[in-house]
Amino acid sequence: MGAAKVAAPAVSAAGQFFTGVGLLLRGLGTYARNPRLVLLGIVPALITGALFLAGYATLIYFVTDLAGLVTPFADGWVEWGRDLIRVLAAFAFLALGAVLGVLTFTAVTLVVGDPFYEEISARVEARYGGVPDEIEVHWLRSLRRSMVDSLRLVTRSVLLGVPLFFAGFIPVVGQFVVPVIAAAVGGWFLALELVGAPFYRRGLRLADRRRVLREHRPVALGFGVAVFCCFLIPLGAILVMPAAVAGAALLARRSLGQPIDEPGRWIEQPAPGTEA
């Protein structure tokens, strides 16, 4: 009789979630150890970040007016009731702006910095063994695909963001439950967005990303939520974006069953016979 197989211990959903968080940390380490990758990744994020910071500052400046605009029904209320509903409305606007800002920042930055982030992703893949039967895609075609898929993802995130906006008016739920849901929804869309380049490299599209990541949802959520939370920190999106691209390459490889074992230091090994 053959030896009985020993089943590998099952990893809890929470454990898988933190595995996803760890992929971002590994991406950060990979990115931070390579000064050239820092330069490659920071420029597009700086350009997009400046535009989005200006946009969010504008939202903050006008948020009181917007809150009054969407709550005309409260004009005749007692002062404390009117002020409360408008504070909730302002909070909902800022929360919705933050969620949509994070998602659209990623989409726009990936489009602006497509050649840079493609290079970072490809280097990470090469470090861990490369891509079997890699498909070479012209950068212009890749850019078009990225723009179309990003538009689809942003549209879906907006459609999901609208109910969250109105839920933000609900006392307590709007201030504590909705942000958690927003982080989970935003994290899922960020994970789908960021693994685009590794999947294109294998000839896979948005539908394939959804299918594969759905099979590894806790890991994808752990990675995406970690990125989402980092992006909410002032300047966090600019500094973390290249690391998120590197971590997404690891997420894609893990989800597709390819190795992500640490191969050692990132240095070019001399070819056989060329040692000093």
N, C-alpha and C positions, 0 to 999 in steps of 0.2 A: 504494500500500500504506500502511496506517496505521502510525503510529509504534509501535514495539515497547514493550510495557509493561515497566517495570523493577520487579522484585519487591523488596519491602521486605526488608531484612535480618532474618533470623529472630533472635529474642531467646532466649537460652538459658534453661533452667529456673531456673538460679541468678540470672540477670538479672531474670526475672519475680518470683522470690522477693523480691529486694531492692526491686523496684517496690512490692510489697505492704507491705514495711516502711516505704517512703517514704510510703505513704498514711496510715499512723498518724502519721508526723511532720507531714504536712500537716494532718491533723486536729488535732494538738496546736497547731500554729501558728494555725489558724483559731480554735480555742477560746480560746487564750491572748490573742488580740488583741481579744477581746470580753468586757469585764468582766461584762456581764449574763449571758452564757452561762456564765461561771464560777459565778455565783450560782445559775443554774438547775440546773447539773449537779452541784454539790458536795453539796447538802443530802441528796438520796436516797442518794448514795454514802456519806456520813458515817454516816447512820442504819444502813444495812446493814453497813457496814464495822465499826462498833462491835460489832454482834452477832456477826459472823463472827470477829473478833479474839478475842472472849471464848470462842467455841466452840473455836478452834484452841489457845488457851492451856489450855483444859480438856483437850484431847487430849494436849498436851505433858505436862501434869501426870500424867495416868494412863497414858501410853504404856508405861512399864515394866511396869505391871500387865497391860496388854493383851498385851504381848509374851509374858509368862509364861503368860497364859491360852491363847494359840494354840499354844504349844510345850510341852505337858505331856510329850511324848515325850522331851524333853531332860533331864527331871529326874534321870535316873540317869547322865547323861553326865559325863565329866571336866569340871572347872570351866571350863577355857578353851574347850572345845567348846560347853558350855551357854551361856556368856557370849556367844560369837560368834554363835550362831544367834539369840539373843534381841536382840542389837544389830541384826542384819539384820532381824528382825521389827519392831523399833521403827522402824528407818529406813523399812521398807515401809509401816507405818501412817502415818508422817508424810508420806511422799511421796504416798500415796493421799489422805490428808486434804487436802494442798495442791492436788492436781489437782481433786478433787471440790469443794473450797472455792472455787477460782477459777471453775469452771463454774457452780456453784449461786449464787455471789455475783453473777455477771452476770445470771443468770435472775431472781433475787430483786430485784436493784437495778432492772432494767428494768421489772419489775412495779410496784415501789414508786414509781419515778420516771417512770412511763409518760408523763404529760402533759409533764414537763420534757424528757425525752429526745426525745419526738416533736417538740417545739418546736425543739430543737437540730438534729435531722435535717432538719426542714422548712426551716429557715433556710439550712443548707448547700446543700440542693437549689435553693432560690430563688437563691442566690448564683451557681450554675452553670447557670442557665437554667430551673429549675423542672422539673415533671413533666408531659409531654404527657398529656392526658386523665386527669388525676389523679382518683382515686376518693375521695370523702369518706366516711370511716367514722366512726360515732359512737364516742366514746372508750370507752364501756362495752363495745361489741362488739369494738373493737380490743384492749381489755384481756383479754377472754375468750380471743380467739384467741392472744394473746401467752402467756397462762398455759398453754393447752393445748399449744402448740408447744414452749414452754420445758420443760414436763413430759416431753414425748417426748424432747427432746434430752438432758435430765438423765438419764432412764432409760437411754438408749443409752450415755451416757458412763459410767454406773455399771457397766453390763454389760461395757464394754470395760476399765474400771478394775480389775475383779476379777482378770482374768488378769495384769495388770501388777503387782498387789499380790503375787501368788504368785511372779511372776518376780523380785520384789525380794529374795527369799530366796537367789537364785543369786549366789554371790560374783563380783565384778567386773562381770558382766553386769547384775546388779541395781543396782549403784551407778553405772554409766557408760552402758550401753546403754538401760536402761529409762527413765531421765529424758529422754533424747532422744526416744524413742518417745512418752512421755507428753506432751512439749511439742508434738509434731506432732499427736497425737490431740486434745489439749486445744485447740490452736490452731485446728484444723479446726472443732471444735464451737463455739468462741467466734466464729469468722467467721460460721457459720450463724446463731448467736444474734443477733449484733449487726446483721446486715443485715435483720432482721425488719421494722422500721418502713418503710424505703424500699420493700421488696417489697409490704407491705400497701397502701402508697400507690398501687401499680399494680395492685392486685387479685390479687397473687400470694401463694401460700402456701408452707409448708415444703417440699413436694415440688419446687416451682419453684426455691426457693433451692438445694436440693441439686443439681438439674440444672444450673442456670446456673453455680454456683460450681465444680462438677466440671469444667466446660469451661475454667475459669480457675484450676485447682487450685494451681499454683505461686504465683500472686499472692495467692489467698485464704489459702494456708498462710503466706506471708511476713507478711501482715497479722496473721493469728490468732496465730502463734507470737510475734510482737513484742508483741502485747497480753498473751499468756500470761506471757511473761517479765517484763513490767512489773508484772503483777498479783502476781507472786511476791515482789516487793520490798516490805518493810514500808511500809504506807500507799500503795503504788503503785496499788493498785486504786481507792482513793478519789480520788486525784489524776488518774489516767489515764482513768477510766471515761467522763467527758464527751468527752474527745478521741477515745476509741475509737468512740463513737457518731458523732462528726463524720467520722472516717476511714471508718467503715462506710458512710456515705452516699456517699462517694467510691468505695469499692469496689463498691457496688451499681451506681452510674452507669457505672463503667468496664466492669463485667461485662455490663451490658445495652446497651453500645455508645453511651452518651450522654456528652456532653462533660464533661470535668473540667479544662479549661484554666483557668489562673489568670486571673480577670477583673479583677484589680486590688484596690485597697483596699476593705474592706467598709464602705462609707458609703452613705447614702441620697442618690441623685441628685435634684436639684430637678426638678419637673415642668416641661415646656416652657412658656415664657412667665412663669415665676415667679421667674427669676433676679433677684438684687438689682440 
